[in-house]
Amino acid sequence: MGRTHRRTKKSRGIRVGPIIGILLILLLVLTGVFYIKGLDQPLDSNNKEYFSISIPMGTATQSIGSILEEEGIIKTAERFKWYSKIHGFDGKLEAGDYLLSPSMTLGEIMNLMTEGRANSVRFTVQEGLTVKQVAEKLENEGLLSAEDFLYEMEYGVFDYKYIPFLPEGPDRLEGFLMPNTYDVAQGSSTHQIIDVMLAQFDKIYKDEYYARATELGYDLNQIVTIASMIEKETRVETEREIVASVIYNRLRQGMPLQIDATVQYALGEWKDRLTFKDLEVESPYNTYKVSGLPKGPICSPGENSIIAALYPKETDYYYYVLDASMNGSHRFSNDYNTFLKNREDYLRALE
């Protein structure tokens, strides 16, 4: 009986051991499967808001994950790293500006950021475009309806700290569609497409810029208005700060700005040469007739023009005119007679 009892105990041990081992392996496999599947869960499936996220050139996968974690798009950079390795995205994610939401899965985000961009659409907003020009451009590219775009520009609700500083009306967001190249999710709404551009402006216009505007005695809308005039008036990069100085010098002296680009905006068309009749157009944007700044921005300025508006060069110039060399540069002067001579040289060069 004793031997039988020992053999039974031993034989039971032989059968239970492999079963426990198999169960442990299955448990590990199932845990791994659920872990991998869990990696792809969105941070917040109920948060449908989209944010503009910039990924610089040469950013590694781990660093991309860190950016997305800091921006509140994903749970952790670690999950992002492991998901990219498991699914073959590591090293294939591209730099760029993306419209991303906490409701997106890691798979959706990574598909958007791979070279094929199968689920995204790319568009570019150049410096110096007006709201209407952007609307027409995006309509021609099949992204949206220009009519819907202009309606949303006037009535859409956007949550950025600079919005309360802007006047109501159809021109309220003129100047704030930040020039850049964007990648947005396929099928993005008109509101989302506008939002990604406004988000980029919010990112570019730092707290330092708000403080500097106050130091200069101007509000955000006025600074962007000055920047927009600089954008339309200059072709030579090094002249932006000098044109800014002319604007500020004339404002300090109470002189009319007399900037042709504001008349072009008032006319609603861009002409190679303005007539004396054009200069008489009745508009709060016509700086030949209104004192001080025009009603608001006349285009979307790039960051360099915004910086020039905030940090103008110190000069004693009050006038500028295109150089007779016709290379896009200007001649600057601090007296009217010199200006008249420079203008005469330019007009002669046109003939």
C-alpha positions in Angstrom: 0.0 0.0 0.0 2.9 2.4 0.9 4.5 1.9 -2.5 1.3 2.3 -4.3 0.7 5.5 -2.5 4.2 6.9 -3.4 3.8 6.0 -7.1 0.4 7.7 -7.2 1.8 10.8 -5.6 4.8 10.8 -8.1 2.6 10.1 -11.1 0.3 13.0 -10.1 3.3 15.3 -9.9 4.4 14.3 -13.4 0.9 15.2 -14.8 0.4 18.5 -12.9 3.8 20.0 -13.7 3.4 20.3 -17.5 -0.2 21.5 -17.1 1.0 24.4 -14.9 3.8 25.2 -17.3 1.4 25.3 -20.2 -1.0 27.5 -18.3 1.8 29.9 -17.4 2.9 30.1 -21.0 -0.7 30.7 -22.1 -1.1 33.4 -19.5 2.1 35.1 -20.6 1.0 35.0 -24.2 -2.5 36.3 -23.4 -1.0 39.0 -21.2 1.3 40.0 -24.1 -1.6 40.1 -26.6 -3.7 42.2 -24.3 -0.7 44.5 -23.6 0.0 45.0 -27.3 -3.7 45.5 -28.0 -3.9 48.0 -25.1 -1.0 50.0 -26.5 -3.3 51.3 -29.3 -6.0 52.7 -27.1 -6.5 56.5 -27.4 -5.7 58.8 -24.5 -9.3 60.1 -24.4 -11.8 58.7 -27.0 -14.3 61.4 -26.0 -12.0 64.4 -26.7 -12.5 65.1 -30.4 -10.5 68.4 -30.3 -7.6 68.6 -32.7 -4.3 70.3 -32.0 -1.5 71.4 -34.3 1.6 69.5 -33.5 5.0 70.2 -35.0 7.6 67.5 -35.4 11.1 68.9 -36.3 13.3 67.3 -38.9 15.5 64.5 -37.6 13.3 63.7 -34.5 13.7 60.1 -33.3 10.7 57.9 -32.5 11.2 58.2 -28.7 11.4 62.0 -29.0 8.3 62.1 -31.1 6.5 60.2 -28.4 7.8 62.6 -25.8 6.4 65.6 -27.8 3.0 63.9 -28.2 2.9 63.1 -24.5 3.8 66.7 -23.5 1.1 68.0 -25.9 -1.5 65.7 -24.3 -2.1 63.6 -27.4 -0.9 60.2 -26.1 -0.6 58.4 -22.8 3.1 57.8 -22.6 6.1 58.1 -24.9 7.1 54.6 -23.8 3.9 53.1 -25.2 4.5 55.0 -28.4 8.0 53.6 -28.7 6.9 50.0 -28.2 4.0 50.2 -30.5 6.2 51.7 -33.3 8.7 48.8 -32.9 6.1 46.1 -32.8 4.2 47.4 -35.9 7.3 48.4 -38.0 6.8 52.2 -37.8 10.1 52.9 -36.0 12.3 55.1 -38.2 9.5 55.7 -40.7 7.7 58.6 -39.0 8.2 61.9 -40.8 8.7 65.5 -39.6 6.0 68.0 -40.3 2.9 69.8 -38.8 0.1 67.5 -38.0 -3.5 67.9 -36.8 -3.8 65.4 -34.0 -6.4 64.6 -31.3 -6.4 62.7 -28.0 -9.2 60.6 -29.5 -6.8 59.1 -32.1 -5.2 55.7 -31.6 -1.5 55.2 -31.9 -2.1 53.3 -35.2 -4.0 56.3 -36.6 -1.3 58.7 -35.5 1.5 56.6 -37.0 -0.3 56.0 -40.3 -0.7 59.8 -40.6 3.0 60.4 -39.9 4.4 57.8 -42.3 5.7 58.7 -45.8 2.5 57.6 -47.6 0.2 59.8 -45.5 -2.7 57.7 -46.7 -5.0 59.3 -44.1 -3.9 62.9 -44.4 -4.0 65.9 -46.7 -1.3 68.5 -47.1 -1.8 72.1 -47.9 0.3 75.3 -47.7 -0.6 78.8 -46.7 2.0 81.3 -48.0 3.0 84.5 -46.3 1.0 87.5 -47.4 -2.3 85.7 -48.3 -5.6 87.2 -47.2 -8.5 85.2 -45.7 -10.3 85.3 -49.0 -7.3 84.1 -50.9 -6.8 81.2 -48.4 -10.5 80.3 -48.8 -10.2 80.3 -52.6 -7.0 78.3 -52.5 -8.3 75.6 -50.3 -11.5 75.4 -52.3 -9.5 74.9 -55.5 -7.6 72.2 -53.8 -10.8 70.4 -52.9 -10.5 70.7 -49.1 -13.5 72.8 -48.4 -16.1 75.3 -49.6 -14.9 78.9 -49.6 -18.4 80.0 -48.5 -18.3 77.7 -45.5 -14.7 78.8 -44.7 -15.7 82.5 -44.7 -18.7 81.8 -42.5 -16.6 79.9 -40.0 -14.0 82.7 -40.0 -16.7 85.1 -38.8 -18.9 83.0 -36.6 -16.8 79.9 -35.6 -15.9 79.5 -31.9 -12.2 79.1 -31.2 -10.6 78.8 -27.8 -7.3 80.7 -27.9 -6.1 83.4 -25.5 -5.8 86.0 -28.3 -9.3 85.6 -29.6 -10.9 88.1 -27.0 -8.5 90.8 -28.3 -10.0 90.6 -31.8 -12.9 92.7 -33.2 -16.1 91.1 -34.2 -17.0 90.9 -37.9 -16.0 89.1 -41.1 -12.4 90.3 -40.8 -11.8 89.3 -37.2 -9.4 86.5 -38.0 -7.6 88.3 -40.9 -3.8 88.0 -40.1 -4.1 85.0 -37.8 -4.1 82.1 -40.4 -0.4 81.3 -39.7 1.6 80.7 -42.9 2.9 77.1 -42.9 2.6 73.7 -44.5 0.1 71.6 -42.8 -1.0 67.9 -42.7 -4.6 67.4 -41.6 -6.6 64.2 -41.3 -8.5 63.2 -44.4 -12.1 64.5 -44.1 -11.3 67.2 -41.6 -14.0 69.8 -41.2 -13.7 73.4 -42.2 -13.6 74.3 -38.5 -10.7 71.9 -37.9 -8.7 73.2 -40.8 -9.1 76.8 -39.6 -8.3 75.6 -36.1 -4.9 74.1 -37.0 -3.8 77.4 -38.5 -5.0 79.4 -35.5 -3.2 76.9 -33.2 0.0 77.5 -35.1 -0.3 81.2 -34.6 -0.9 80.6 -30.8 2.3 78.5 -30.8 4.4 81.1 -32.6 3.1 84.1 -30.7 5.0 83.5 -27.4 4.3 85.1 -24.0 7.4 87.2 -24.7 5.7 88.8 -27.7 2.6 89.8 -25.6 4.9 91.5 -23.1 6.9 93.2 -25.8 3.7 94.5 -27.5 2.6 96.0 -24.2 6.0 97.6 -23.8 5.6 99.2 -27.2 2.1 100.5 -26.2 0.2 98.3 -28.7 -2.1 95.4 -28.4 -1.8 92.0 -30.2 -4.2 93.0 -33.1 -2.3 96.2 -33.8 1.1 94.4 -33.8 -0.2 91.8 -36.3 -1.6 94.7 -38.3 1.8 96.3 -38.5 3.4 92.9 -39.3 0.9 92.4 -42.1 1.9 95.8 -43.7 5.6 94.8 -43.4 4.8 91.5 -45.1 3.1 93.1 -48.1 5.6 96.0 -48.4 8.9 94.0 -48.3 10.6 91.5 -50.5 14.1 91.8 -49.1 14.4 90.0 -45.8 16.9 92.5 -44.2 14.5 95.4 -44.8 11.7 94.2 -42.6 13.0 95.9 -39.4 13.7 99.1 -41.3 10.2 99.3 -42.8 8.9 98.7 -39.3 10.9 101.7 -38.1 9.4 103.9 -40.7 5.9 102.8 -39.6 6.6 103.6 -36.0 8.3 106.9 -36.7 5.4 108.1 -38.7 2.9 107.0 -36.1 4.8 108.8 -33.4 4.8 112.0 -35.5 1.1 111.6 -36.3 1.9 111.3 -40.0 -0.5 109.3 -42.2 1.2 106.0 -43.0 0.3 106.2 -46.8 1.1 102.5 -47.4 0.0 101.3 -50.8 -0.7 97.8 -49.7 -3.5 99.0 -47.4 -5.2 100.6 -50.4 -4.8 97.4 -52.4 -6.6 95.6 -49.5 -9.4 98.2 -49.4 -9.9 97.9 -53.2 -10.1 94.1 -52.9 -7.7 93.6 -55.8 -4.0 93.8 -56.2 -2.8 96.2 -58.9 0.7 96.7 -60.3 0.2 100.4 -60.0 -2.3 102.5 -58.0 -4.0 105.6 -59.5 -4.8 108.8 -57.8 -8.4 107.7 -57.9 -7.5 104.5 -56.1 -6.0 106.5 -53.3 -9.3 108.2 -52.6 -11.2 105.0 -51.8 -13.3 105.3 -48.7 -12.2 102.6 -46.3 -11.0 102.2 -42.8 -8.0 100.3 -44.4 -7.0 103.3 -46.6 -4.0 104.7 -44.8 -3.8 107.7 -47.2 -7.1 108.9 -45.7 -7.3 107.5 -42.1 -4.9 108.5 -39.4 -2.9 105.9 -37.5 -3.2 102.2 -38.2 -5.8 100.7 -40.5 -8.8 98.8 -39.0 -6.9 95.5 -38.8 -4.4 93.2 -40.6 -4.4 93.2 -44.4 -2.9 89.6 -44.8 -1.3 86.8 -42.8 2.2 87.8 -41.9 5.0 85.3 -41.4 6.9 85.0 -38.1 9.8 87.2 -39.4 7.4 90.1 -40.1 5.9 89.7 -36.6 9.3 89.8 -35.1 10.1 92.9 -37.1 6.9 94.6 -35.9 7.9 93.8 -32.3 11.6 94.6 -32.6 12.0 97.4 -35.2 15.4 98.9 -36.1 16.1 102.3 -34.7 16.3 104.8 -37.6 15.3 108.4 -38.4 13.6 107.3 -41.6 10.1 108.6 -42.5 9.9 107.6 -46.2 10.8 104.7 -48.5 10.2 104.0 -52.2 11.2 101.1 -54.4 14.8 101.3 -55.7 15.2 102.2 -59.4 17.3 99.1 -59.8 14.0 97.2 -59.7 15.4 94.4 -57.6 12.7 94.7 -54.9 14.8 96.7 -52.5 13.9 100.2 -51.2 15.6 103.5 -50.8 15.0 105.0 -47.3 15.1 108.7 -46.4 14.3 111.1 -43.5 13.3 114.1 -45.6 10.6 114.7 -48.1 12.8 116.2 -50.9 15.1 113.1 -50.9 12.0 111.0 -51.1 10.7 112.9 -54.1 14.0 112.4 -55.9 14.1 108.7 -55.1 10.5 108.4 -56.3 11.3 110.3 -59.5 14.2 107.9 -60.2 11.9 104.9 -59.7 9.1 106.3 -61.9 11.7 107.0 -64.6 12.9 103.4 -64.4 9.4 102.2 -65.0 9.1 104.0 -68.3 
